[in-house]
Amino acid sequence: MTDQYNTELTAILLELDKLLPQLKSFIGNFDTTVMKSGINVVTDTAGQLSIDVPSEMSNIDGDNIAKKVRVLDKLIHDRLDNLDNVFKKASTIESHLKNANSSYTSVLTEKSKILTELKKSYKH
């Protein structure tokens, strides 16, 4: 059974190696878009995104940027939800591995730190 858990955990680590850079890219694209366009983005307590477009920006440009920001925000939140689920599954597997071998050391620590930093960086 331990071999199966190790195989599953290896697959999860490969998935994290794909998902974390994607999240970083989405956040970077979001930040760049907001900064370059001069828009103001705020999320209210209900999680709704509010976008204020500079008055000198045309309605068409404002609408296009607002759409892009909303799409990026959705991608970021979808990726965060996906990552949270992957980490929960990995944590369960690691619990089984720890039960089988008390000297087992988590391989998720560094990836968890990366996710925490990415979450902190996505503030608006």
C-alpha angles and dihedrals in degrees: 000000000000090000090056091051091049090051092049092047091050089053090049092050089053089050091050089050086059101039101045095057089046090054091048090051093049091050092047091050091048092050093046092049092050093046097046095045097045093227122147118231125193131171115211125216090270090057095252116148116231119194124194114195120204112258092236092059117096118247091243093052091044092051092048093050092045090052092049092049092048092050091049091047090052091048090050094049092045090050091047091052090048092049092048089054092047091050091049090053091046091049091053091050091048090052089057091047091049090051090052093045119023091198092058112131121208117252091194099070097092094042090049090053090051091052092048091052092048091050090051091050093056101077127137 
